[in-house]
Amino acid sequence: MVDRQGPGGRRRYARGMTVPELRRTLRTGDLAAVALAPGAAWLGVLRHARAVGAAILPIDVRLSRSERAALIGTAQPSVIADEDGVRRTEGVAIDPAIHLVIATSGTSGHARLAELPAMAVEAAVMASADAIDARAEDRWLSCLPLAHIGGLLVLERHLLLGAPITFRRRLARSVIARIGDARFTSLVPTQLTRLLDAGADLGRFRAILVGGSGVDAEVANRVAGAGVRVVPTYGMTETCGGVVYAGRPLAGVEVRASRWGELLIRGPTLMRGYRLDPAASVEVFEPGGWLRTADGGEVDDDGTVRVHGRLADVIVSGGEKIWPAEVEAALSSHPEVAAALVSGVADREWGERVVARVVPRRPAAPPTLESLRDHAAETIARHKLPREVIIVDRLDRTSLGKIRRR
């Protein structure tokens, strides 16, 4: 497998697998499930797949064999490439217009496979470049998992724009000091927070795209104070990654809220549907080609998009709707709170009561419920405040830093 740390890096392949062999095997209409460590070898895989009309399903190399097998069983690819070599299988053909098939389990744990056409990927890359003024000569730092759309889009910027790339599997202050002339990168909030804590010089980037989950108020204030241009993005695998940058939809993308408060998206970056799941594909689209996001939100008169959180996570307490993300942001700004998770618990009087799980900065001296309520009441209404707090050592997160609410 490739492990290139920028120009002049060395190549390394997994036992039994070579990228040239994968290139020789791929045919038009193939779906190839590829388990390959992050690195420059991916560029050749993606380039050749696009050229022959094959699609790529990236498999996270961190998955166990049983997890891998389950994902491959759902996808039914015609080619598998991993540490055991490259081999053809009795899979199901795919439309040659599809370029990527990405697992989109999110926080639910149930994998669905979004089929992304080559034209949708191109539309996403071009609109993003216009939004942040990224040019062909601007180098990108690649440090997100390539089994996720955010990580793959950095590579697609090389293929479609010619942008040079530096690969880094681990981020630390010392790594950022050696990135050379990289001017753009995509991170998740967890990575951004760790780099800020380490004192990394992030001012060298012209823009840092942050997706996966929201940027809380404390982190936003820290980056503003450090003179770092962070662009919060909103989107999902089904939209080819972020399609709303700093609250504004990318060119060609439309966003509106349904009468039930669900955000709907339409535009050239949308997926074709879920692979081998026609029922789910029909259910996720509204008439007129609008994609249902399952996120609650609103669109202001000036077109600014505000995302409240997952509709399934909304808490109804005393007849009032409470969005966990809003309460979590208020709690996380408490000086003694490292992280917070808010959920609803059945309550005879209120229907649901708000419960906060809190990771303290000092485990030996955790904040009290009263101090948390008093602090949060400075920014949100009192009916949204937690009625119970549970102190925990950590919060379970996905590989992109999203909290696993379930």
Contacts in CASP RR format, 6 or more apart in sequence:
PFRMAT RR
TARGET T0000
AUTHOR 0000-0000-0000
METHOD contacts of the structure
MODEL  1
MVDRQGPGGRRRYARGMTVPELRRTLRTGDLAAVALAPGAAWLGVLRHAR
AVGAAILPIDVRLSRSERAALIGTAQPSVIADEDGVRRTEGVAIDPAIHL
VIATSGTSGHARLAELPAMAVEAAVMASADAIDARAEDRWLSCLPLAHIG
GLLVLERHLLLGAPITFRRRLARSVIARIGDARFTSLVPTQLTRLLDAGA
DLGRFRAILVGGSGVDAEVANRVAGAGVRVVPTYGMTETCGGVVYAGRPL
AGVEVRASRWGELLIRGPTLMRGYRLDPAASVEVFEPGGWLRTADGGEVD
DDGTVRVHGRLADVIVSGGEKIWPAEVEAALSSHPEVAAALVSGVADREW
GERVVARVVPRRPAAPPTLESLRDHAAETIARHKLPREVIIVDRLDRTSL
GKIRRR
1 12 0 8 1.000
1 13 0 8 1.000
1 14 0 8 1.000
1 17 0 8 1.000
1 36 0 8 1.000
1 37 0 8 1.000
1 39 0 8 1.000
1 41 0 8 1.000
2 11 0 8 1.000
2 12 0 8 1.000
2 13 0 8 1.000
2 19 0 8 1.000
2 36 0 8 1.000
2 37 0 8 1.000
2 39 0 8 1.000
2 40 0 8 1.000
2 41 0 8 1.000
2 42 0 8 1.000
3 9 0 8 1.000
3 10 0 8 1.000
3 11 0 8 1.000
3 12 0 8 1.000
3 37 0 8 1.000
3 39 0 8 1.000
3 167 0 8 1.000
3 169 0 8 1.000
4 10 0 8 1.000
4 11 0 8 1.000
4 39 0 8 1.000
4 40 0 8 1.000
4 167 0 8 1.000
5 166 0 8 1.000
5 167 0 8 1.000
5 168 0 8 1.000
6 40 0 8 1.000
6 165 0 8 1.000
6 166 0 8 1.000
6 167 0 8 1.000
11 40 0 8 1.000
11 41 0 8 1.000
13 19 0 8 1.000
13 41 0 8 1.000
14 35 0 8 1.000
14 36 0 8 1.000
14 37 0 8 1.000
14 82 0 8 1.000
14 83 0 8 1.000
14 85 0 8 1.000
15 83 0 8 1.000
16 83 0 8 1.000
16 84 0 8 1.000
16 85 0 8 1.000
17 36 0 8 1.000
17 81 0 8 1.000
17 82 0 8 1.000
17 83 0 8 1.000
17 84 0 8 1.000
17 85 0 8 1.000
17 86 0 8 1.000
18 86 0 8 1.000
19 36 0 8 1.000
19 41 0 8 1.000
19 44 0 8 1.000
19 45 0 8 1.000
21 85 0 8 1.000
21 86 0 8 1.000
22 32 0 8 1.000
22 34 0 8 1.000
22 45 0 8 1.000
22 48 0 8 1.000
22 79 0 8 1.000
22 81 0 8 1.000
22 86 0 8 1.000
23 44 0 8 1.000
23 45 0 8 1.000
23 48 0 8 1.000
25 32 0 8 1.000
25 79 0 8 1.000
25 81 0 8 1.000
25 86 0 8 1.000
25 88 0 8 1.000
26 32 0 8 1.000
26 48 0 8 1.000
26 49 0 8 1.000
26 52 0 8 1.000
26 54 0 8 1.000
26 79 0 8 1.000
27 52 0 8 1.000
27 54 0 8 1.000
28 52 0 8 1.000
28 53 0 8 1.000
28 54 0 8 1.000
28 96 0 8 1.000
29 53 0 8 1.000
29 54 0 8 1.000
29 55 0 8 1.000
29 78 0 8 1.000
29 93 0 8 1.000
29 94 0 8 1.000
29 95 0 8 1.000
29 96 0 8 1.000
30 52 0 8 1.000
30 53 0 8 1.000
30 54 0 8 1.000
30 55 0 8 1.000
30 77 0 8 1.000
30 78 0 8 1.000
30 79 0 8 1.000
30 93 0 8 1.000
30 94 0 8 1.000
31 54 0 8 1.000
31 55 0 8 1.000
31 56 0 8 1.000
31 57 0 8 1.000
31 75 0 8 1.000
31 76 0 8 1.000
31 77 0 8 1.000
31 78 0 8 1.000
31 79 0 8 1.000
31 91 0 8 1.000
31 92 0 8 1.000
31 93 0 8 1.000
31 94 0 8 1.000
31 98 0 8 1.000
31 101 0 8 1.000
31 275 0 8 1.000
32 45 0 8 1.000
32 49 0 8 1.000
32 54 0 8 1.000
32 55 0 8 1.000
32 56 0 8 1.000
32 57 0 8 1.000
32 77 0 8 1.000
32 78 0 8 1.000
32 79 0 8 1.000
32 80 0 8 1.000
32 81 0 8 1.000
33 57 0 8 1.000
33 59 0 8 1.000
33 71 0 8 1.000
33 72 0 8 1.000
33 75 0 8 1.000
33 77 0 8 1.000
33 79 0 8 1.000
33 80 0 8 1.000
33 81 0 8 1.000
33 82 0 8 1.000
34 45 0 8 1.000
34 56 0 8 1.000
34 57 0 8 1.000
34 58 0 8 1.000
34 59 0 8 1.000
34 81 0 8 1.000
34 82 0 8 1.000
35 59 0 8 1.000
35 60 0 8 1.000
35 61 0 8 1.000
35 63 0 8 1.000
35 68 0 8 1.000
35 81 0 8 1.000
35 82 0 8 1.000
35 83 0 8 1.000
36 42 0 8 1.000
36 45 0 8 1.000
36 58 0 8 1.000
36 61 0 8 1.000
36 81 0 8 1.000
36 82 0 8 1.000
36 146 0 8 1.000
37 61 0 8 1.000
37 169 0 8 1.000
38 142 0 8 1.000
38 145 0 8 1.000
38 146 0 8 1.000
38 167 0 8 1.000
38 169 0 8 1.000
39 142 0 8 1.000
39 146 0 8 1.000
39 167 0 8 1.000
40 165 0 8 1.000
40 167 0 8 1.000
42 146 0 8 1.000
42 155 0 8 1.000
43 155 0 8 1.000
43 158 0 8 1.000
43 159 0 8 1.000
43 165 0 8 1.000
45 56 0 8 1.000
46 56 0 8 1.000
46 99 0 8 1.000
46 152 0 8 1.000
46 155 0 8 1.000
46 156 0 8 1.000
46 159 0 8 1.000
47 159 0 8 1.000
48 54 0 8 1.000
49 55 0 8 1.000
49 56 0 8 1.000
49 99 0 8 1.000
50 99 0 8 1.000
50 118 0 8 1.000
50 159 0 8 1.000
53 96 0 8 1.000
53 97 0 8 1.000
53 99 0 8 1.000
54 79 0 8 1.000
54 94 0 8 1.000
54 96 0 8 1.000
55 94 0 8 1.000
55 98 0 8 1.000
55 99 0 8 1.000
55 100 0 8 1.000
55 101 0 8 1.000
55 115 0 8 1.000
56 99 0 8 1.000
56 100 0 8 1.000
56 101 0 8 1.000
57 71 0 8 1.000
57 75 0 8 1.000
57 77 0 8 1.000
57 100 0 8 1.000
57 101 0 8 1.000
57 102 0 8 1.000
57 103 0 8 1.000
57 113 0 8 1.000
58 100 0 8 1.000
58 102 0 8 1.000
58 146 0 8 1.000
58 147 0 8 1.000
58 152 0 8 1.000
59 68 0 8 1.000
59 71 0 8 1.000
59 72 0 8 1.000
59 82 0 8 1.000
59 147 0 8 1.000
60 145 0 8 1.000
60 147 0 8 1.000
60 399 0 8 1.000
62 145 0 8 1.000
62 399 0 8 1.000
63 71 0 8 1.000
68 82 0 8 1.000
70 111 0 8 1.000
71 103 0 8 1.000
71 111 0 8 1.000
72 80 0 8 1.000
74 111 0 8 1.000
74 113 0 8 1.000
74 275 0 8 1.000
74 276 0 8 1.000
75 101 0 8 1.000
75 113 0 8 1.000
75 275 0 8 1.000
75 276 0 8 1.000
76 91 0 8 1.000
76 92 0 8 1.000
76 276 0 8 1.000
77 89 0 8 1.000
77 91 0 8 1.000
78 88 0 8 1.000
78 89 0 8 1.000
78 90 0 8 1.000
78 91 0 8 1.000
78 92 0 8 1.000
78 93 0 8 1.000
79 86 0 8 1.000
79 87 0 8 1.000
79 88 0 8 1.000
79 89 0 8 1.000
80 86 0 8 1.000
80 87 0 8 1.000
80 89 0 8 1.000
81 87 0 8 1.000
92 276 0 8 1.000
94 101 0 8 1.000
94 115 0 8 1.000
94 275 0 8 1.000
95 115 0 8 1.000
95 272 0 8 1.000
97 117 0 8 1.000
97 118 0 8 1.000
97 119 0 8 1.000
97 272 0 8 1.000
98 115 0 8 1.000
98 116 0 8 1.000
98 117 0 8 1.000
98 118 0 8 1.000
98 272 0 8 1.000
99 116 0 8 1.000
99 117 0 8 1.000
99 118 0 8 1.000
99 121 0 8 1.000
100 115 0 8 1.000
100 116 0 8 1.000
100 121 0 8 1.000
100 149 0 8 1.000
100 152 0 8 1.000
101 113 0 8 1.000
101 114 0 8 1.000
101 115 0 8 1.000
101 116 0 8 1.000
101 275 0 8 1.000
102 113 0 8 1.000
102 114 0 8 1.000
102 116 0 8 1.000
102 147 0 8 1.000
102 148 0 8 1.000
102 149 0 8 1.000
102 152 0 8 1.000
102 237 0 8 1.000
103 111 0 8 1.000
103 112 0 8 1.000
103 113 0 8 1.000
103 147 0 8 1.000
103 237 0 8 1.000
104 111 0 8 1.000
104 112 0 8 1.000
104 113 0 8 1.000
104 114 0 8 1.000
104 236 0 8 1.000
104 237 0 8 1.000
104 238 0 8 1.000
105 111 0 8 1.000
105 112 0 8 1.000
106 398 0 8 1.000
106 402 0 8 1.000
107 310 0 8 1.000
107 398 0 8 1.000
107 402 0 8 1.000
107 403 0 8 1.000
107 404 0 8 1.000
107 405 0 8 1.000
107 406 0 8 1.000
108 406 0 8 1.000
112 274 0 8 1.000
112 277 0 8 1.000
112 280 0 8 1.000
113 274 0 8 1.000
113 275 0 8 1.000
113 276 0 8 1.000
113 277 0 8 1.000
114 237 0 8 1.000
114 238 0 8 1.000
114 271 0 8 1.000
114 273 0 8 1.000
114 274 0 8 1.000
114 275 0 8 1.000
115 271 0 8 1.000
115 272 0 8 1.000
115 273 0 8 1.000
115 274 0 8 1.000
115 275 0 8 1.000
116 149 0 8 1.000
116 237 0 8 1.000
116 240 0 8 1.000
116 271 0 8 1.000
116 272 0 8 1.000
117 271 0 8 1.000
117 272 0 8 1.000
119 268 0 8 1.000
120 240 0 8 1.000
120 268 0 8 1.000
120 269 0 8 1.000
120 270 0 8 1.000
120 271 0 8 1.000
120 272 0 8 1.000
121 153 0 8 1.000
121 156 0 8 1.000
121 160 0 8 1.000
121 240 0 8 1.000
121 269 0 8 1.000
122 156 0 8 1.000
122 160 0 8 1.000
123 240 0 8 1.000
123 252 0 8 1.000
123 267 0 8 1.000
123 268 0 8 1.000
123 269 0 8 1.000
124 153 0 8 1.000
124 156 0 8 1.000
124 239 0 8 1.000
124 240 0 8 1.000
124 241 0 8 1.000
124 242 0 8 1.000
124 243 0 8 1.000
124 250 0 8 1.000
124 269 0 8 1.000
125 153 0 8 1.000
125 156 0 8 1.000
125 157 0 8 1.000
125 160 0 8 1.000
125 161 0 8 1.000
126 160 0 8 1.000
127 243 0 8 1.000
127 250 0 8 1.000
127 251 0 8 1.000
127 252 0 8 1.000
127 253 0 8 1.000
127 269 0 8 1.000
128 134 0 8 1.000
128 153 0 8 1.000
128 157 0 8 1.000
128 209 0 8 1.000
128 242 0 8 1.000
128 245 0 8 1.000
128 250 0 8 1.000
129 135 0 8 1.000
129 157 0 8 1.000
129 161 0 8 1.000
130 250 0 8 1.000
130 251 0 8 1.000
131 231 0 8 1.000
131 245 0 8 1.000
131 248 0 8 1.000
131 250 0 8 1.000
131 251 0 8 1.000
132 184 0 8 1.000
132 206 0 8 1.000
132 207 0 8 1.000
132 209 0 8 1.000
132 231 0 8 1.000
132 245 0 8 1.000
133 206 0 8 1.000
134 140 0 8 1.000
134 157 0 8 1.000
134 161 0 8 1.000
134 163 0 8 1.000
134 183 0 8 1.000
134 184 0 8 1.000
134 206 0 8 1.000
134 207 0 8 1.000
135 161 0 8 1.000
135 163 0 8 1.000
136 161 0 8 1.000
136 162 0 8 1.000
136 163 0 8 1.000
137 163 0 8 1.000
137 164 0 8 1.000
138 163 0 8 1.000
138 183 0 8 1.000
138 184 0 8 1.000
138 206 0 8 1.000
139 163 0 8 1.000
139 164 0 8 1.000
139 165 0 8 1.000
139 166 0 8 1.000
139 180 0 8 1.000
139 181 0 8 1.000
139 182 0 8 1.000
139 183 0 8 1.000
139 184 0 8 1.000
140 154 0 8 1.000
140 157 0 8 1.000
140 158 0 8 1.000
140 163 0 8 1.000
140 164 0 8 1.000
140 165 0 8 1.000
140 166 0 8 1.000
140 182 0 8 1.000
140 183 0 8 1.000
140 184 0 8 1.000
140 185 0 8 1.000
140 186 0 8 1.000
141 154 0 8 1.000
141 165 0 8 1.000
141 166 0 8 1.000
141 168 0 8 1.000
141 179 0 8 1.000
141 182 0 8 1.000
141 184 0 8 1.000
141 185 0 8 1.000
141 205 0 8 1.000
142 151 0 8 1.000
142 154 0 8 1.000
142 155 0 8 1.000
142 165 0 8 1.000
142 166 0 8 1.000
142 167 0 8 1.000
142 168 0 8 1.000
142 185 0 8 1.000
143 167 0 8 1.000
143 168 0 8 1.000
143 169 0 8 1.000
143 170 0 8 1.000
143 171 0 8 1.000
143 185 0 8 1.000
143 187 0 8 1.000
143 191 0 8 1.000
144 150 0 8 1.000
144 151 0 8 1.000
144 154 0 8 1.000
144 186 0 8 1.000
144 187 0 8 1.000
144 188 0 8 1.000
144 400 0 8 1.000
145 151 0 8 1.000
145 399 0 8 1.000
145 400 0 8 1.000
146 152 0 8 1.000
146 155 0 8 1.000
147 399 0 8 1.000
148 237 0 8 1.000
148 399 0 8 1.000
148 400 0 8 1.000
149 237 0 8 1.000
149 240 0 8 1.000
149 241 0 8 1.000
150 186 0 8 1.000
150 211 0 8 1.000
150 241 0 8 1.000
150 242 0 8 1.000
151 186 0 8 1.000
153 186 0 8 1.000
153 240 0 8 1.000
153 241 0 8 1.000
154 165 0 8 1.000
154 185 0 8 1.000
154 186 0 8 1.000
155 165 0 8 1.000
157 163 0 8 1.000
157 165 0 8 1.000
158 164 0 8 1.000
158 165 0 8 1.000
166 179 0 8 1.000
166 180 0 8 1.000
166 182 0 8 1.000
168 175 0 8 1.000
168 179 0 8 1.000
171 187 0 8 1.000
171 191 0 8 1.000
171 194 0 8 1.000
171 195 0 8 1.000
172 198 0 8 1.000
172 200 0 8 1.000
173 195 0 8 1.000
173 198 0 8 1.000
173 199 0 8 1.000
173 200 0 8 1.000
176 195 0 8 1.000
176 200 0 8 1.000
176 201 0 8 1.000
176 202 0 8 1.000
176 204 0 8 1.000
177 200 0 8 1.000
177 201 0 8 1.000
179 204 0 8 1.000
182 204 0 8 1.000
182 205 0 8 1.000
183 204 0 8 1.000
183 205 0 8 1.000
183 206 0 8 1.000
183 207 0 8 1.000
184 205 0 8 1.000
184 206 0 8 1.000
184 207 0 8 1.000
184 208 0 8 1.000
184 209 0 8 1.000
185 205 0 8 1.000
185 208 0 8 1.000
185 209 0 8 1.000
186 208 0 8 1.000
186 209 0 8 1.000
186 210 0 8 1.000
186 211 0 8 1.000
187 195 0 8 1.000
187 208 0 8 1.000
187 209 0 8 1.000
187 210 0 8 1.000
187 211 0 8 1.000
188 210 0 8 1.000
188 211 0 8 1.000
188 212 0 8 1.000
188 213 0 8 1.000
188 400 0 8 1.000
188 401 0 8 1.000
189 210 0 8 1.000
189 211 0 8 1.000
189 212 0 8 1.000
189 213 0 8 1.000
189 214 0 8 1.000
189 215 0 8 1.000
189 216 0 8 1.000
189 219 0 8 1.000
189 401 0 8 1.000
190 397 0 8 1.000
190 401 0 8 1.000
192 208 0 8 1.000
192 210 0 8 1.000
192 215 0 8 1.000
192 219 0 8 1.000
192 223 0 8 1.000
192 230 0 8 1.000
193 219 0 8 1.000
195 202 0 8 1.000
196 202 0 8 1.000
196 219 0 8 1.000
196 222 0 8 1.000
196 223 0 8 1.000
196 226 0 8 1.000
202 208 0 8 1.000
202 223 0 8 1.000
202 226 0 8 1.000
202 228 0 8 1.000
203 226 0 8 1.000
203 227 0 8 1.000
203 228 0 8 1.000
203 229 0 8 1.000
205 228 0 8 1.000
205 229 0 8 1.000
206 229 0 8 1.000
207 229 0 8 1.000
207 230 0 8 1.000
207 231 0 8 1.000
208 228 0 8 1.000
208 229 0 8 1.000
208 230 0 8 1.000
208 231 0 8 1.000
209 231 0 8 1.000
209 233 0 8 1.000
209 245 0 8 1.000
210 230 0 8 1.000
210 231 0 8 1.000
210 232 0 8 1.000
210 233 0 8 1.000
211 232 0 8 1.000
211 233 0 8 1.000
211 234 0 8 1.000
211 235 0 8 1.000
211 242 0 8 1.000
211 400 0 8 1.000
212 400 0 8 1.000
212 401 0 8 1.000
212 402 0 8 1.000
213 400 0 8 1.000
213 401 0 8 1.000
213 402 0 8 1.000
213 403 0 8 1.000
214 232 0 8 1.000
214 325 0 8 1.000
215 223 0 8 1.000
215 230 0 8 1.000
215 232 0 8 1.000
216 328 0 8 1.000
216 329 0 8 1.000
216 332 0 8 1.000
216 333 0 8 1.000
217 329 0 8 1.000
217 332 0 8 1.000
217 333 0 8 1.000
218 332 0 8 1.000
218 333 0 8 1.000
220 230 0 8 1.000
223 230 0 8 1.000
231 245 0 8 1.000
231 246 0 8 1.000
232 245 0 8 1.000
232 246 0 8 1.000
232 247 0 8 1.000
233 241 0 8 1.000
233 242 0 8 1.000
233 243 0 8 1.000
233 244 0 8 1.000
233 245 0 8 1.000
233 246 0 8 1.000
234 242 0 8 1.000
234 243 0 8 1.000
234 244 0 8 1.000
234 247 0 8 1.000
234 305 0 8 1.000
234 307 0 8 1.000
235 241 0 8 1.000
235 242 0 8 1.000
235 243 0 8 1.000
235 244 0 8 1.000
235 265 0 8 1.000
235 293 0 8 1.000
236 242 0 8 1.000
236 293 0 8 1.000
237 271 0 8 1.000
238 270 0 8 1.000
238 271 0 8 1.000
238 273 0 8 1.000
238 284 0 8 1.000
238 291 0 8 1.000
239 253 0 8 1.000
239 265 0 8 1.000
239 269 0 8 1.000
239 270 0 8 1.000
239 271 0 8 1.000
239 291 0 8 1.000
240 269 0 8 1.000
240 270 0 8 1.000
240 271 0 8 1.000
241 269 0 8 1.000
242 250 0 8 1.000
243 249 0 8 1.000
243 250 0 8 1.000
243 253 0 8 1.000
243 255 0 8 1.000
243 265 0 8 1.000
243 269 0 8 1.000
244 250 0 8 1.000
244 253 0 8 1.000
244 255 0 8 1.000
244 305 0 8 1.000
244 307 0 8 1.000
247 304 0 8 1.000
247 305 0 8 1.000
247 306 0 8 1.000
248 303 0 8 1.000
248 304 0 8 1.000
248 305 0 8 1.000
249 255 0 8 1.000
249 303 0 8 1.000
249 305 0 8 1.000
250 269 0 8 1.000
252 267 0 8 1.000
252 268 0 8 1.000
253 265 0 8 1.000
253 266 0 8 1.000
253 267 0 8 1.000
253 268 0 8 1.000
253 269 0 8 1.000
254 265 0 8 1.000
254 266 0 8 1.000
254 267 0 8 1.000
255 263 0 8 1.000
255 264 0 8 1.000
255 265 0 8 1.000
255 299 0 8 1.000
255 303 0 8 1.000
255 305 0 8 1.000
256 263 0 8 1.000
256 264 0 8 1.000
256 290 0 8 1.000
256 299 0 8 1.000
257 263 0 8 1.000
257 264 0 8 1.000
257 296 0 8 1.000
257 297 0 8 1.000
257 298 0 8 1.000
257 299 0 8 1.000
258 264 0 8 1.000
258 286 0 8 1.000
261 296 0 8 1.000
261 297 0 8 1.000
261 298 0 8 1.000
261 311 0 8 1.000
262 292 0 8 1.000
262 293 0 8 1.000
262 294 0 8 1.000
262 295 0 8 1.000
262 296 0 8 1.000
262 297 0 8 1.000
262 311 0 8 1.000
263 293 0 8 1.000
263 295 0 8 1.000
263 296 0 8 1.000
263 297 0 8 1.000
263 299 0 8 1.000
263 305 0 8 1.000
263 307 0 8 1.000
264 286 0 8 1.000
264 290 0 8 1.000
264 291 0 8 1.000
264 292 0 8 1.000
264 293 0 8 1.000
265 290 0 8 1.000
265 291 0 8 1.000
265 293 0 8 1.000
266 288 0 8 1.000
266 289 0 8 1.000
266 290 0 8 1.000
266 291 0 8 1.000
270 289 0 8 1.000
270 291 0 8 1.000
271 291 0 8 1.000
273 281 0 8 1.000
273 284 0 8 1.000
274 280 0 8 1.000
274 281 0 8 1.000
274 284 0 8 1.000
283 292 0 8 1.000
284 291 0 8 1.000
284 292 0 8 1.000
285 291 0 8 1.000
285 292 0 8 1.000
286 292 0 8 1.000
294 310 0 8 1.000
294 311 0 8 1.000
294 312 0 8 1.000
295 307 0 8 1.000
295 308 0 8 1.000
295 309 0 8 1.000
295 310 0 8 1.000
295 311 0 8 1.000
296 307 0 8 1.000
296 308 0 8 1.000
296 309 0 8 1.000
296 310 0 8 1.000
296 311 0 8 1.000
296 314 0 8 1.000
296 323 0 8 1.000
297 305 0 8 1.000
297 306 0 8 1.000
297 307 0 8 1.000
297 308 0 8 1.000
297 309 0 8 1.000
298 305 0 8 1.000
298 306 0 8 1.000
298 308 0 8 1.000
299 305 0 8 1.000
299 306 0 8 1.000
300 306 0 8 1.000
308 314 0 8 1.000
308 323 0 8 1.000
308 325 0 8 1.000
308 326 0 8 1.000
309 323 0 8 1.000
309 324 0 8 1.000
309 325 0 8 1.000
310 405 0 8 1.000
313 323 0 8 1.000
313 324 0 8 1.000
313 343 0 8 1.000
313 405 0 8 1.000
314 321 0 8 1.000
314 322 0 8 1.000
314 323 0 8 1.000
314 324 0 8 1.000
315 321 0 8 1.000
315 322 0 8 1.000
315 323 0 8 1.000
315 324 0 8 1.000
315 342 0 8 1.000
315 343 0 8 1.000
315 344 0 8 1.000
315 352 0 8 1.000
315 354 0 8 1.000
316 322 0 8 1.000
316 351 0 8 1.000
316 352 0 8 1.000
317 344 0 8 1.000
317 347 0 8 1.000
317 350 0 8 1.000
317 351 0 8 1.000
317 352 0 8 1.000
317 353 0 8 1.000
317 354 0 8 1.000
317 383 0 8 1.000
318 350 0 8 1.000
318 351 0 8 1.000
318 352 0 8 1.000
318 383 0 8 1.000
319 351 0 8 1.000
320 383 0 8 1.000
320 384 0 8 1.000
322 354 0 8 1.000
322 383 0 8 1.000
322 384 0 8 1.000
324 341 0 8 1.000
324 342 0 8 1.000
324 343 0 8 1.000
324 344 0 8 1.000
324 405 0 8 1.000
326 380 0 8 1.000
326 384 0 8 1.000
327 340 0 8 1.000
327 342 0 8 1.000
327 354 0 8 1.000
327 356 0 8 1.000
327 376 0 8 1.000
327 380 0 8 1.000
327 384 0 8 1.000
327 385 0 8 1.000
327 386 0 8 1.000
328 340 0 8 1.000
328 341 0 8 1.000
328 342 0 8 1.000
328 356 0 8 1.000
329 379 0 8 1.000
330 375 0 8 1.000
330 376 0 8 1.000
330 378 0 8 1.000
330 379 0 8 1.000
330 380 0 8 1.000
330 384 0 8 1.000
331 337 0 8 1.000
331 340 0 8 1.000
331 342 0 8 1.000
331 356 0 8 1.000
331 358 0 8 1.000
331 372 0 8 1.000
331 375 0 8 1.000
331 376 0 8 1.000
331 386 0 8 1.000
332 339 0 8 1.000
332 340 0 8 1.000
333 375 0 8 1.000
333 379 0 8 1.000
334 367 0 8 1.000
334 371 0 8 1.000
334 372 0 8 1.000
334 375 0 8 1.000
334 376 0 8 1.000
335 361 0 8 1.000
336 360 0 8 1.000
336 361 0 8 1.000
336 362 0 8 1.000
336 365 0 8 1.000
336 366 0 8 1.000
336 367 0 8 1.000
336 371 0 8 1.000
337 358 0 8 1.000
337 359 0 8 1.000
337 360 0 8 1.000
337 361 0 8 1.000
337 367 0 8 1.000
337 372 0 8 1.000
338 359 0 8 1.000
338 360 0 8 1.000
338 361 0 8 1.000
339 358 0 8 1.000
339 359 0 8 1.000
339 394 0 8 1.000
339 395 0 8 1.000
340 356 0 8 1.000
340 357 0 8 1.000
340 358 0 8 1.000
340 359 0 8 1.000
341 356 0 8 1.000
341 357 0 8 1.000
341 358 0 8 1.000
341 395 0 8 1.000
341 403 0 8 1.000
341 405 0 8 1.000
342 354 0 8 1.000
342 355 0 8 1.000
342 356 0 8 1.000
342 357 0 8 1.000
342 386 0 8 1.000
343 354 0 8 1.000
343 355 0 8 1.000
343 357 0 8 1.000
343 405 0 8 1.000
344 352 0 8 1.000
344 353 0 8 1.000
344 354 0 8 1.000
344 355 0 8 1.000
345 352 0 8 1.000
345 353 0 8 1.000
345 355 0 8 1.000
345 388 0 8 1.000
346 352 0 8 1.000
347 353 0 8 1.000
350 387 0 8 1.000
353 387 0 8 1.000
353 388 0 8 1.000
354 384 0 8 1.000
354 385 0 8 1.000
354 386 0 8 1.000
354 387 0 8 1.000
354 388 0 8 1.000
355 386 0 8 1.000
355 387 0 8 1.000
355 388 0 8 1.000
355 389 0 8 1.000
355 390 0 8 1.000
356 372 0 8 1.000
356 386 0 8 1.000
356 388 0 8 1.000
356 389 0 8 1.000
356 390 0 8 1.000
357 389 0 8 1.000
357 390 0 8 1.000
357 391 0 8 1.000
357 392 0 8 1.000
357 395 0 8 1.000
358 366 0 8 1.000
358 367 0 8 1.000
358 372 0 8 1.000
358 389 0 8 1.000
358 390 0 8 1.000
358 391 0 8 1.000
358 392 0 8 1.000
359 391 0 8 1.000
359 392 0 8 1.000
359 393 0 8 1.000
359 394 0 8 1.000
359 395 0 8 1.000
360 366 0 8 1.000
360 367 0 8 1.000
360 391 0 8 1.000
363 391 0 8 1.000
363 393 0 8 1.000
366 391 0 8 1.000
367 389 0 8 1.000
368 389 0 8 1.000
369 386 0 8 1.000
369 388 0 8 1.000
369 389 0 8 1.000
372 385 0 8 1.000
372 386 0 8 1.000
372 389 0 8 1.000
373 382 0 8 1.000
373 385 0 8 1.000
373 386 0 8 1.000
376 384 0 8 1.000
376 385 0 8 1.000
376 386 0 8 1.000
377 385 0 8 1.000
395 403 0 8 1.000
395 404 0 8 1.000
396 403 0 8 1.000
396 404 0 8 1.000
397 403 0 8 1.000
397 404 0 8 1.000
398 404 0 8 1.000
END
